[in-house]
């Protein structure tokens, strides 16, 4: 990290809820930059990939020449956090899909696992890494993680079809959630990501 106390966090701003991520990070004192083209990657210390439409975002990353340089930066150790569509783009395997993805998270994901937009819901999740208070989580056409490799830690799970499914995971400096913490006033998840950026957790 070149900014131990105040990392410069890039937020992919091609579509989706990027403004809400920017607002959450800036409330915590982080410097941010909206990433829309390849040159915007220069000098950033970390990256946030927001929700949106993962197939569109993947195609744009390829068309804009961002996909491979961003993958290289993440594989080189740059912290990254993906929410909802961001999680899908980070995963190595996407069930039933060959869509473009970064593929840096050792996990298999199912898109739209909880149903359509009308099936969106909120839930309180217990995430020990964030403290004893439950975390409000907003699920919108949310994916779910079906399986993970041995280096991936599940931070939160929900009951689905009689099984416990991971909806928040961490693999080293890679963080991903099925839900949208940026759509709530609770900034603990973004603070946790910033702590990862600083090497504090």
trRosetta pair geometry for C-beta under 8 A, 3 or more apart (Angstrom, degrees):
i j d omega theta_ij theta_ji phi_ij phi_ji
1 4 5.4 115 103 -88 124 54
1 7 5.8 -73 -149 -96 116 106
1 45 5.4 51 -136 -157 77 129
1 197 6.3 101 -100 161 132 76
1 198 6.4 -27 -14 -114 174 43
1 199 6.9 -136 -3 -15 128 105
2 8 7.8 -15 68 14 106 105
2 43 7.9 -72 50 -161 152 70
2 45 6.0 -140 34 -87 84 113
3 6 4.8 -69 163 78 119 63
3 7 4.9 158 78 -97 104 37
3 8 5.9 97 18 -16 146 77
3 31 7.3 -36 137 31 169 121
3 45 5.8 -116 36 -40 97 154
4 7 7.8 14 -124 -61 8 80
4 198 5.8 81 -171 -139 63 90
4 199 8.0 -47 -139 28 89 106
5 198 7.3 51 -95 -115 27 128
6 29 6.4 -92 -114 141 98 95
6 30 6.5 168 -158 -125 67 45
6 31 5.7 67 158 -7 102 99
7 30 6.3 -18 65 -141 74 101
7 31 7.3 -146 103 46 35 86
7 45 3.9 -120 -161 82 99 142
7 46 5.4 45 145 3 140 115
7 79 8.0 7 173 47 166 128
7 194 6.7 -174 33 -143 117 79
7 197 4.4 -87 -6 154 163 139
7 198 6.8 -136 -32 -64 116 75
8 30 7.9 146 -113 177 23 84
8 31 4.8 -36 -106 91 68 111
8 32 7.4 155 -164 -99 59 18
8 33 6.3 24 175 -8 102 111
8 43 6.4 -7 82 134 154 87
8 44 5.2 -123 110 -129 100 55
8 45 5.0 114 50 5 69 96
8 46 7.7 162 86 29 46 74
9 25 5.5 -116 63 -162 146 154
9 30 5.2 15 5 161 123 132
9 31 7.0 151 19 84 72 54
9 32 5.1 -31 71 -107 88 72
9 33 7.4 173 86 24 41 70
9 44 6.8 61 -151 -163 14 104
9 45 6.8 -52 -74 63 51 87
9 46 4.8 -27 -114 74 78 100
9 47 7.1 166 -166 -88 69 19
9 48 6.1 38 167 -13 113 105
9 194 7.7 -72 -59 -96 138 85
9 197 7.2 -75 -83 -93 102 159
10 32 7.4 129 -104 -163 19 65
10 33 5.2 -33 -105 71 67 93
10 34 7.7 95 -159 -144 67 8
10 35 4.4 46 -178 -43 113 124
10 40 6.5 124 -135 140 122 97
10 41 6.5 -4 -86 -114 168 52
10 44 3.9 -9 -32 -135 110 161
10 46 7.0 -171 27 91 73 46
10 47 4.8 -19 70 -109 101 73
10 48 7.1 -171 95 25 52 68
11 18 5.0 135 144 -163 112 97
11 21 5.1 164 -136 97 132 122
11 22 5.2 -122 23 -68 164 85
11 25 7.3 -158 -60 10 126 147
11 32 5.7 7 -9 -168 114 116
11 33 7.2 169 20 79 73 40
11 34 5.7 -39 70 -107 92 55
11 35 6.4 175 72 11 34 89
11 47 7.7 156 -87 -161 29 55
11 48 4.6 -13 -112 64 74 108
11 50 6.8 41 -175 -35 96 108
12 18 6.4 -127 87 -103 51 126
12 35 5.1 -44 -100 69 47 109
12 47 7.0 48 -37 -176 92 101
12 48 6.9 -138 11 94 78 57
12 49 4.9 23 17 -117 135 63
12 50 6.3 -150 68 12 90 81
12 57 7.3 71 141 -157 139 118
12 86 7.6 157 41 -102 131 107
13 18 4.4 175 -108 128 67 167
13 34 3.7 15 -24 -169 152 102
13 35 5.9 145 11 54 86 47
13 36 5.3 -50 73 -67 100 86
14 18 7.9 118 29 -40 44 143
14 36 6.6 141 -78 -126 64 66
14 52 7.3 105 84 164 87 176
14 56 7.9 -174 129 128 119 93
14 57 5.7 135 79 -125 133 78
14 60 4.9 141 -165 112 149 154
14 61 7.6 -106 -29 -58 162 71
14 64 7.9 -142 -98 -8 127 152
15 18 7.8 133 99 -15 16 112
15 52 4.3 116 101 -147 95 137
15 53 6.7 -20 102 26 144 85
15 56 6.4 1 29 110 153 127
15 57 6.4 -127 45 -79 105 91
15 60 7.8 137 -3 4 106 160
16 50 4.3 171 116 106 126 110
16 51 4.8 -179 -160 92 124 52
16 52 2.7 -89 -59 -62 115 98
16 53 7.5 -162 -66 3 99 55
16 57 7.2 -1 -19 -74 128 130
16 84 7.9 -179 -151 78 133 122
16 85 6.3 -129 -93 41 148 136
17 20 4.5 -23 171 30 100 121
17 21 6.6 110 119 -21 81 90
17 50 4.9 -154 66 179 67 131
17 51 5.2 25 21 51 107 98
17 52 7.3 -157 5 -58 63 76
17 83 7.8 -55 66 87 116 130
17 180 6.4 48 54 -148 161 127
17 182 5.7 155 132 90 123 131
17 183 6.7 -48 -160 -63 159 96
18 21 5.6 -55 -155 36 41 112
18 22 6.3 44 150 -22 71 103
18 34 6.5 88 146 -128 135 98
18 48 7.8 139 -135 103 77 107
18 50 4.6 -143 -78 -2 62 149
19 22 5.5 -52 -150 35 35 115
19 23 6.3 36 152 -21 66 105
20 23 5.6 -50 -147 35 33 113
20 24 6.4 34 154 -19 64 104
20 50 7.6 118 56 -133 92 135
20 180 7.8 32 102 177 147 110
20 182 3.9 114 125 149 106 113
20 183 6.1 10 176 -75 159 57
21 24 5.8 -55 -147 36 32 110
21 25 6.3 28 157 -15 66 108
21 48 5.0 -178 171 130 145 148
21 50 5.3 -134 -19 -85 137 111
21 83 7.5 -174 -83 17 121 133
21 182 4.7 -60 -74 -102 60 151
21 190 7.5 163 -152 -103 70 124
22 25 6.0 -61 -149 40 27 108
22 26 6.1 20 159 -14 65 113
22 32 4.9 162 -137 125 83 163
22 34 6.8 -24 -81 -72 138 90
23 26 6.0 -60 -142 41 27 106
23 27 6.4 35 155 -26 63 103
23 182 7.5 111 57 -165 92 99
24 27 5.8 -52 -153 28 29 114
24 28 7.0 17 152 -9 60 107
24 181 7.3 103 -142 116 165 90
24 182 5.0 -119 -16 -124 141 79
24 187 5.3 172 -164 -119 92 94
24 190 4.6 171 139 -40 115 162
25 28 5.9 -68 -160 41 35 106
25 30 4.2 -64 171 63 94 128
25 32 5.2 108 92 -68 134 123
25 48 7.3 -139 -52 -21 139 152
25 190 5.6 -136 -81 -173 63 132
25 194 7.4 143 -138 -66 85 117
26 29 7.5 81 -168 -57 37 9
26 30 6.3 -96 -82 63 38 72
26 31 7.9 52 -105 -111 79 24
26 32 5.9 -78 -60 0 94 122
27 187 5.8 -129 89 -90 125 154
28 187 5.7 -180 -59 162 110 138
28 190 5.9 -168 -12 116 147 113
28 191 5.6 -169 -126 -86 144 79
28 194 6.1 -158 129 -17 142 159
30 190 7.9 -122 4 163 140 110
30 194 5.8 -131 -70 -105 127 127
33 40 6.1 -177 140 -171 117 96
33 44 6.1 -124 47 -89 125 110
34 40 7.2 -59 103 -159 48 147
35 40 4.1 166 -129 113 66 131
35 41 6.4 58 -135 -69 125 64
35 44 7.4 -34 -73 -43 122 159
35 47 7.3 -14 -4 -133 156 99
35 66 7.5 118 155 -140 115 144
36 40 6.0 98 35 -20 56 154
36 64 7.9 -124 158 -151 51 156
37 40 5.5 111 60 -7 60 104
37 64 6.0 -131 -124 -173 59 120
37 66 7.4 -152 -165 -67 27 114
38 41 6.2 -43 -175 10 48 112
38 64 6.5 -177 -42 148 83 88
38 65 5.1 -28 -63 94 132 102
38 66 5.4 -154 -88 -85 70 73
38 69 6.3 83 -146 35 99 152
39 42 5.8 -24 -175 -4 57 117
40 44 7.6 32 146 -33 67 127
41 44 5.9 -88 -161 22 45 117
41 66 7.0 156 -43 -140 127 92
41 69 6.0 154 65 126 170 125
41 70 6.6 -134 -106 -83 139 78
41 73 6.7 -148 -174 -40 125 156
44 47 6.5 77 129 -72 138 78
44 78 7.8 63 106 -157 89 135
45 78 7.2 -178 169 -143 36 93
45 79 7.5 14 137 37 75 100
45 197 6.2 81 127 -165 113 115
46 78 6.2 174 -107 177 44 85
46 79 4.2 -19 -123 73 106 98
46 80 6.8 -176 -169 -78 73 41
46 81 7.6 29 165 0 113 92
46 193 7.5 140 164 158 148 101
46 197 4.6 -61 -54 -109 147 119
47 70 6.9 100 -112 -152 173 106
47 73 7.4 94 -21 104 134 131
47 74 7.3 -74 39 -76 132 98
47 78 6.4 53 -1 137 102 120
47 79 7.4 175 29 98 63 57
47 80 4.6 -10 68 -114 97 85
47 81 7.5 -175 97 29 55 60
48 80 7.5 168 -84 -161 29 58
48 81 5.0 -14 -114 67 75 95
48 82 7.5 159 -165 -83 50 40
48 83 7.7 7 -174 -1 95 98
48 86 7.3 -33 172 -129 59 160
48 193 7.5 61 -90 158 103 160
49 57 7.6 111 -171 166 106 146
49 80 6.8 22 -7 -179 104 105
49 81 7.3 -171 27 95 69 46
49 82 4.1 -10 65 -108 108 88
49 83 7.4 -179 90 25 62 59
49 85 7.5 -113 143 101 97 78
49 86 3.3 148 102 -130 91 106
49 89 5.8 -108 154 64 153 133
49 90 6.9 166 50 -48 144 100
50 82 8.0 -127 -52 -147 10 57
50 83 5.9 -14 -144 55 46 103
50 84 7.5 5 163 50 52 103
50 85 7.2 26 112 58 50 102
50 86 5.7 126 46 -43 5 123
50 182 7.2 -43 -128 25 105 156
51 83 5.3 -59 -43 107 85 92
51 84 3.4 22 -104 62 103 134
51 85 4.9 109 -150 13 46 93
51 86 6.5 -77 -66 -5 41 91
51 140 6.9 71 179 68 159 115
51 180 5.7 -43 -19 -92 142 110
52 56 6.9 -102 140 71 109 111
52 57 5.3 105 88 -53 128 125
52 84 7.7 136 14 98 44 114
52 85 4.6 -86 54 42 64 158
53 56 4.2 48 91 20 110 116
53 57 6.4 161 80 -16 55 89
53 85 6.3 -16 9 -108 1 148
54 57 5.6 -56 -139 41 32 111
54 58 6.0 35 160 -22 66 106
54 85 4.0 -166 -67 -152 81 91
54 88 4.1 -35 -114 86 158 139
54 89 5.6 -162 -148 -51 99 86
54 94 8.0 178 128 -122 146 148
54 99 6.7 96 122 117 96 152
54 101 7.7 9 172 -96 113 96
54 111 6.8 -130 36 -114 139 122
55 58 5.8 -53 -146 36 28 112
55 59 6.4 28 155 -18 62 107
55 97 7.8 -117 -85 -161 103 134
55 99 4.8 -100 -112 -132 80 142
55 100 8.0 106 -147 37 52 78
56 59 5.9 -57 -149 37 30 110
56 60 6.3 27 155 -17 65 108
57 60 5.8 -56 -147 38 31 110
57 61 6.3 36 154 -24 65 104
57 85 5.9 111 13 149 146 130
57 89 6.2 -74 104 -69 122 140
58 61 5.7 -51 -149 31 31 114
58 62 6.7 28 154 -15 63 104
58 67 7.5 55 -161 -100 63 124
58 89 5.9 -173 -78 -113 92 102
58 99 5.2 109 63 156 160 100
58 100 3.5 162 165 77 111 91
58 101 5.8 -43 -115 -72 131 50
59 62 5.8 -57 -155 37 33 109
59 63 6.1 27 153 -17 69 111
59 99 7.9 -71 -46 -162 82 94
59 100 6.2 141 -70 27 44 129
60 63 5.6 -55 -137 42 33 109
60 64 5.8 20 165 -9 68 114
60 66 7.9 4 126 34 72 123
61 64 6.3 -63 -138 45 21 101
61 66 4.8 -93 -153 74 69 102
61 67 4.1 97 138 -69 102 86
61 70 7.0 -70 -159 28 118 141
61 89 7.6 112 -12 -152 156 136
61 100 6.6 -166 66 125 108 132
61 102 7.9 -68 149 -64 164 86
62 65 7.8 31 174 -68 30 28
62 66 8.0 -78 -50 48 16 70
62 67 4.9 5 -82 -15 56 141
62 100 5.1 -104 -40 -126 126 168
65 68 7.5 -47 -170 34 58 97
65 69 7.3 42 147 1 75 115
66 69 6.2 -77 -156 52 40 102
66 70 5.4 33 159 -22 80 119
67 70 6.1 -70 -150 39 19 107
67 71 6.3 19 158 -19 62 110
67 100 6.4 -66 -115 172 151 126
67 102 7.0 -155 -157 -91 79 69
68 71 5.6 -52 -144 35 32 113
68 72 6.4 33 157 -20 64 105
69 72 5.6 -55 -149 35 32 113
69 73 6.5 34 154 -21 65 104
70 73 5.6 -51 -149 33 34 112
70 74 6.5 31 154 -16 66 105
70 102 6.6 -77 108 -111 107 119
71 74 5.9 -58 -150 38 31 108
71 75 6.1 25 156 -14 67 110
71 102 5.1 -179 -93 -152 90 83
71 103 7.4 13 -127 52 124 83
71 104 6.3 -177 -142 -58 77 115
72 75 5.8 -57 -142 42 29 108
72 76 6.1 30 155 -20 63 112
73 76 5.6 -62 -150 40 28 113
73 78 4.4 -4 153 11 91 144
74 77 7.9 168 -179 29 28 11
74 78 5.4 -78 -91 62 41 93
74 80 5.0 -18 -114 -18 114 139
74 102 6.6 43 35 176 155 134
74 104 4.9 -27 119 -124 134 172
74 174 7.0 60 -171 -87 113 104
75 104 6.2 -134 -68 -123 78 116
77 173 6.2 75 -169 24 57 151
78 173 7.1 -173 112 122 23 140
79 173 4.1 -107 -98 177 70 108
79 174 7.6 -170 -150 -73 53 36
79 175 7.4 16 -173 3 95 103
79 193 7.0 143 156 -175 129 81
79 196 5.2 140 -133 119 139 105
79 197 4.7 -122 40 -91 156 69
80 90 6.8 168 117 -107 126 123
80 104 7.4 65 51 80 146 145
80 173 7.0 81 17 127 64 87
80 174 5.6 -3 62 -118 92 70
80 175 7.2 -171 96 35 49 69
81 86 7.2 35 128 139 53 145
81 174 8.0 158 -85 -165 42 44
81 175 4.3 -16 -108 75 84 105
81 176 7.0 177 -157 -79 53 44
81 177 7.9 10 -176 3 94 93
81 193 4.6 -28 -55 -124 147 139
82 85 7.7 -106 -179 96 103 47
82 86 2.6 -160 -160 141 81 96
82 87 4.7 167 113 -61 107 40
82 88 7.7 -135 152 30 135 47
82 89 6.1 -152 -140 58 148 93
82 90 4.5 -167 16 -23 152 126
82 105 7.9 -114 34 -26 131 143
82 175 7.6 166 24 92 59 58
82 176 4.7 -4 63 -115 91 90
82 177 7.7 -174 97 31 54 58
83 86 4.9 46 37 39 41 124
83 87 6.5 1 -153 -29 13 94
83 176 7.5 179 -80 -156 34 56
83 177 5.1 -8 -118 64 75 96
83 179 7.0 -55 -158 93 100 37
83 180 5.6 98 162 -107 133 56
83 181 6.9 -130 -110 21 140 79
83 182 6.7 -165 29 1 171 108
84 87 6.1 140 45 15 3 104
84 88 7.5 -18 144 -7 45 99
84 140 6.8 -11 -117 62 148 86
84 141 7.6 72 -163 81 121 78
84 142 6.0 -93 -120 -120 90 71
84 143 6.7 135 -156 13 51 93
84 177 7.4 -14 -37 99 55 74
84 178 6.4 62 -95 -174 55 38
84 179 7.1 23 -63 -143 89 5
84 180 6.0 -3 -31 -67 125 88
85 88 5.4 -48 -153 32 42 116
85 89 6.4 39 151 -18 69 103
85 143 7.9 124 -84 -14 35 121
86 89 5.8 -55 -148 37 33 109
86 90 6.4 32 154 -20 65 107
86 176 6.8 -159 113 -131 90 88
87 90 5.8 -61 -151 35 30 110
87 91 6.6 36 155 -33 66 104
87 105 7.8 -55 -160 47 62 163
87 109 6.4 152 133 -115 98 153
87 143 5.8 -158 89 62 121 130
87 145 7.6 -99 171 -63 128 98
87 176 4.1 114 -115 -178 86 113
87 177 6.3 -126 -64 66 127 27
87 178 6.0 -56 25 -82 168 47
88 91 6.0 -53 -153 19 31 113
88 94 6.0 54 -166 -109 89 120
88 101 6.9 -108 140 -116 69 121
88 109 5.5 -150 -111 104 63 150
88 111 6.0 44 -112 -92 137 92
88 143 5.3 153 -68 -41 98 160
89 101 5.0 -169 -149 -139 48 78
89 102 5.3 60 152 3 83 97
90 101 7.4 -75 15 -180 9 103
90 102 5.5 -18 -111 62 41 120
90 103 7.8 -176 172 -37 31 10
90 104 5.8 -62 -161 55 74 87
90 105 4.2 49 140 -5 99 123
90 107 8.0 30 108 46 92 114
90 174 6.4 151 -171 -169 134 120
90 176 5.3 -144 61 -85 149 136
91 94 6.0 119 88 -68 120 75
91 101 6.5 -41 67 175 65 147
91 103 7.1 -15 111 -110 35 44
91 105 5.1 -53 -97 73 44 108
91 107 4.8 -81 -129 81 97 90
91 108 6.6 112 179 -117 127 17
91 109 4.3 -156 -30 -6 172 118
91 145 7.6 -173 -101 -114 132 89
91 176 7.7 128 -57 -175 83 172
92 101 7.8 161 -128 109 16 130
92 103 4.6 67 -119 -159 54 77
92 104 7.4 -172 -69 21 79 10
92 105 6.3 -139 -22 78 78 51
92 106 5.7 15 -8 -116 135 38
92 107 6.5 132 23 44 88 43
92 108 7.3 -52 70 -73 84 58
93 107 7.2 -135 42 110 84 39
93 108 4.0 -24 82 -107 117 81
93 109 7.2 158 91 18 63 64
94 97 4.2 -44 112 64 115 112
94 98 8.0 -165 65 -66 109 16
94 99 6.3 -36 69 43 157 98
94 101 6.2 156 -25 -43 124 153
94 108 7.6 -179 -80 -156 18 62
94 109 5.6 -24 -113 66 64 91
94 111 6.6 32 -169 -35 105 103
95 108 6.3 78 -56 171 86 100
95 109 6.8 -129 -3 93 89 41
95 110 4.6 -6 29 -99 139 71
95 111 7.2 -150 56 6 90 75
95 146 6.5 76 -52 -9 129 148
97 111 6.8 51 -21 -8 147 131
102 105 8.0 60 89 0 104 83
104 174 6.1 -171 117 -98 106 146
105 152 7.0 78 -176 -103 86 126
105 169 7.2 109 -170 97 129 126
105 171 5.7 150 -137 27 76 136
105 174 5.2 -167 -90 146 93 146
105 176 6.0 0 -103 -15 165 146
106 148 6.3 84 106 -169 80 67
106 149 3.2 -34 139 13 130 132
106 150 8.0 -32 114 33 147 49
106 151 6.1 75 40 54 142 99
106 152 5.5 -149 72 -38 93 118
106 171 6.1 141 27 -119 91 161
107 145 5.2 -40 -179 -146 129 114
107 146 7.9 137 175 49 82 63
107 147 6.8 174 -153 92 62 49
107 148 4.5 -18 -103 -106 90 75
107 149 6.9 -107 -63 2 53 79
107 152 5.7 114 -65 -113 103 171
107 166 8.0 -101 -142 80 134 137
107 169 6.4 119 -73 79 153 168
107 171 7.8 -153 -29 -32 107 136
107 176 7.8 -145 38 62 153 148
108 145 7.1 113 75 -163 50 65
108 146 4.7 -50 99 61 101 105
108 147 4.7 23 36 49 111 88
108 148 7.7 -140 20 -69 68 40
109 143 4.9 23 176 166 113 134
109 144 7.1 160 -155 81 70 32
109 145 5.5 -42 -100 -102 75 58
109 146 6.7 172 -108 4 18 87
110 113 4.4 88 98 -83 108 107
110 143 6.0 164 81 -159 48 80
110 144 5.4 -9 54 57 100 82
110 145 8.0 -178 16 -93 75 12
110 146 5.5 85 -24 -45 102 113
111 143 5.2 -41 -112 -99 38 101
112 115 6.9 -87 171 104 86 4
112 116 7.1 15 -162 -85 118 44
112 141 5.2 -34 -112 -173 81 85
112 142 7.6 107 -120 63 29 26
112 143 7.0 -6 -16 -84 29 61
113 142 6.5 -51 47 100 89 70
113 143 5.6 81 -6 -156 106 35
113 144 3.7 -80 62 8 169 105
113 160 7.1 18 147 -169 118 156
113 165 7.6 -150 147 149 155 163
113 178 7.8 -52 38 -144 124 136
114 119 5.6 -170 134 125 84 119
114 120 7.8 94 105 -100 125 36
114 121 7.2 -115 162 21 143 107
114 139 5.8 32 38 150 164 131
114 141 7.4 -169 62 -140 90 21
114 142 5.1 26 17 53 124 92
114 144 7.0 111 -41 -40 85 113
114 160 7.5 -96 -91 -120 83 126
115 118 7.4 -69 134 70 117 71
115 119 3.0 34 88 35 129 165
115 141 7.6 -102 94 -113 46 56
116 119 5.4 100 54 8 54 102
116 141 6.5 -11 -160 -99 31 94
117 120 6.0 -15 -173 -27 46 111
117 140 6.9 11 -131 -168 67 84
117 141 5.7 -23 -78 -52 58 107
119 141 7.8 96 63 -85 92 52
120 138 7.4 12 179 179 108 81
120 139 6.1 -178 -153 97 64 65
120 140 4.5 8 -119 -111 124 61
120 141 6.8 -36 -77 -26 93 56
120 142 7.8 110 -121 -18 71 94
121 139 5.4 -2 60 57 70 108
122 136 6.4 -6 -174 -171 113 90
122 137 6.6 157 -157 81 63 49
122 138 5.4 -25 -101 -101 86 61
122 139 7.1 178 -88 17 32 78
123 136 7.9 157 85 -152 32 49
123 137 5.3 -22 65 62 77 102
123 139 6.9 21 8 -10 104 118
123 158 6.5 69 102 -111 168 127
123 179 7.9 -117 47 -94 95 147
124 134 3.7 37 173 148 108 141
124 135 6.9 144 -160 65 59 37
124 136 6.0 -33 -100 -93 70 54
124 137 7.3 151 -107 14 19 85
125 134 6.2 143 63 -166 30 85
125 135 4.8 -31 64 61 90 95
125 137 4.9 37 -8 -15 118 133
125 156 4.5 28 178 -155 133 139
125 158 7.4 -71 -102 -69 105 92
125 167 7.3 -124 -107 77 147 124
125 168 7.3 112 152 -4 158 131
125 179 7.7 -169 -17 14 142 156
126 134 5.6 -54 -77 -107 63 79
126 135 7.6 161 -91 13 16 84
126 156 7.2 157 70 -122 45 94
127 130 4.4 44 92 16 107 114
127 135 5.1 3 13 -4 118 134
127 155 5.4 28 -143 157 103 97
127 156 4.9 -46 -86 -67 95 111
127 168 6.5 -16 -109 72 126 156
127 189 7.9 33 84 -88 166 92
128 131 7.9 128 -169 -5 34 6
128 155 7.9 -137 41 -160 75 73
129 155 5.8 -48 14 -143 130 113
129 192 6.1 74 133 -131 114 137
129 201 7.3 94 -160 -176 112 147
130 133 7.6 -83 121 65 98 77
130 135 5.6 47 82 -64 160 122
130 188 4.5 84 -154 144 113 134
130 189 6.8 -32 -94 -73 134 61
130 192 6.2 -67 -88 -56 85 133
131 188 7.0 -104 20 -145 110 147
135 156 7.4 -85 51 -89 129 151
135 181 7.2 -37 175 -110 118 110
135 186 6.1 174 -148 128 73 155
135 188 6.5 -118 -109 65 108 127
135 189 6.8 84 -154 -50 141 105
136 184 4.7 163 89 -132 114 156
136 186 5.6 145 37 2 95 137
137 156 7.7 166 -61 136 156 159
137 167 7.4 85 171 127 157 136
137 177 7.7 -135 -139 178 117 128
137 179 3.8 1 -174 169 102 170
137 180 7.6 124 -168 46 63 49
137 181 6.9 -40 -113 -79 69 71
137 184 7.7 -76 -88 -19 23 144
138 179 5.7 131 62 -171 43 97
138 180 4.5 -44 75 58 103 99
138 181 7.9 167 25 -76 89 24
138 183 4.6 -55 38 77 154 130
138 184 6.3 173 -19 -43 110 99
139 142 3.9 -62 -162 -20 91 144
139 167 7.7 -54 -95 -154 117 140
139 178 6.4 9 -120 127 98 101
139 179 5.1 -62 -76 -104 68 88
139 180 7.6 171 -83 8 25 86
140 180 6.3 7 12 -11 109 132
142 167 7.4 18 158 -140 136 112
142 178 4.4 73 179 165 115 99
142 179 6.2 -7 -118 -81 141 55
143 178 5.4 -137 71 -126 65 93
144 158 7.8 -99 -121 55 117 108
144 160 6.2 -53 -133 31 164 172
144 165 4.6 11 -179 152 122 142
144 166 7.5 132 -175 69 73 52
144 167 6.4 -46 -124 -89 74 81
144 178 5.8 17 -91 -104 50 150
145 148 6.3 22 163 -56 128 99
145 154 7.7 -166 78 -106 140 100
145 165 6.5 156 61 176 63 86
145 166 4.2 -36 65 76 124 101
145 167 7.0 -168 12 -80 97 31
145 169 6.1 60 -45 -28 170 135
145 178 7.2 -128 -18 -56 84 112
146 165 7.3 -28 -97 -137 40 107
148 152 3.7 -112 178 77 126 137
148 154 6.9 -174 9 -57 153 90
148 166 6.6 10 -29 24 128 159
148 169 6.3 -175 -100 -136 145 148
148 171 7.9 -164 -166 -68 116 117
149 152 5.4 97 57 -3 68 107
149 171 7.6 51 62 -114 103 137
151 171 5.3 73 118 -145 95 99
151 172 7.1 3 159 -30 119 92
152 169 5.3 5 180 -178 106 125
152 170 7.2 158 -156 79 62 35
152 171 4.5 -39 -99 -76 73 106
153 169 6.5 154 80 -158 46 70
153 170 5.1 -16 60 61 99 87
153 171 7.3 163 15 -78 69 52
154 157 5.9 32 162 -59 132 98
154 166 4.0 -114 -123 -111 113 118
154 168 7.2 99 -169 78 59 60
154 169 5.5 -39 -104 -100 49 83
155 166 7.9 85 35 -156 55 99
155 168 4.0 -66 69 111 106 106
155 169 6.2 -174 6 -93 89 23
155 170 5.9 68 -43 -10 117 100
156 166 7.2 109 80 -155 48 61
156 167 5.4 -53 99 66 97 88
156 168 3.9 46 32 30 101 115
156 177 7.8 25 46 -126 123 96
157 164 4.4 32 159 176 140 98
157 165 6.1 152 -156 73 85 31
157 166 5.4 -50 -97 -93 81 44
157 167 6.4 134 -123 10 27 85
158 164 7.4 162 80 -150 22 60
158 165 6.0 -26 62 61 72 86
158 167 5.3 33 -2 -19 104 135
159 162 7.7 13 -174 -99 91 11
159 163 7.5 152 -152 78 56 28
159 164 6.2 -38 -94 -96 56 60
159 165 7.8 110 -139 16 10 82
160 163 6.1 -35 72 66 69 76
160 164 7.8 102 25 -128 75 16
160 165 4.6 -20 33 6 125 129
166 169 5.4 49 160 -63 134 105
167 177 6.5 35 148 -160 72 69
167 178 4.0 -74 -153 25 85 123
167 179 6.1 48 160 -17 118 97
168 175 8.0 -5 -171 -174 85 83
168 176 7.2 178 -146 94 47 51
168 177 4.5 -3 -104 -107 83 85
168 178 7.2 -101 -57 13 57 78
168 179 7.5 -40 -64 28 98 99
168 189 8.0 -111 -133 -127 138 124
169 175 7.6 176 91 -150 50 44
169 176 5.4 -6 57 60 87 94
169 177 7.9 173 19 -80 59 45
170 174 6.8 153 -157 85 51 59
170 175 5.2 -9 -106 -104 84 71
170 176 7.8 172 -81 22 42 67
170 196 7.7 -150 -142 -99 125 142
171 174 4.6 -8 63 61 86 111
173 196 5.8 143 -136 165 68 112
173 197 7.9 91 -153 -88 108 44
175 192 7.5 153 -135 114 156 103
175 193 5.5 -137 54 -104 157 93
175 196 6.3 -178 -37 4 129 168
177 180 7.7 175 106 -63 120 24
177 181 6.6 54 70 -16 166 102
177 189 7.0 -7 -38 -164 153 148
180 183 4.3 38 121 5 118 115
180 184 7.7 136 108 -10 76 85
181 184 6.0 -65 -161 38 50 104
181 186 6.5 -86 -162 86 94 93
181 187 7.8 113 152 -123 112 30
181 188 7.8 -109 -163 60 139 67
181 189 4.0 -114 -96 41 178 142
181 190 6.6 -166 109 -32 128 83
182 190 7.4 83 -85 -59 78 122
186 189 7.3 66 119 0 95 90
187 190 5.0 -55 -169 47 76 113
187 191 5.7 83 130 -28 87 99
188 191 5.4 -54 -145 37 35 114
188 192 6.3 41 153 -24 66 101
189 192 5.5 -47 -150 31 34 115
189 193 6.7 37 149 -18 63 100
190 193 5.5 -49 -150 34 37 113
190 194 6.5 38 151 -18 65 103
191 194 5.6 -53 -149 38 35 112
191 195 6.4 40 149 -22 65 102
192 195 5.5 -51 -151 33 33 115
192 196 6.8 38 148 -20 63 99
192 201 6.8 -49 -158 48 73 157
193 196 5.5 -49 -154 31 37 114
193 197 6.6 42 146 -22 65 101
194 197 5.2 -45 -150 31 39 118
194 198 6.5 28 153 -11 66 106
195 198 5.8 -59 -146 44 33 105
195 200 4.1 -85 -164 67 84 115
195 201 4.5 45 131 3 118 111
196 199 7.6 39 -177 -72 31 26
196 200 7.6 -83 -57 47 21 74
196 201 5.9 -56 -75 66 62 95
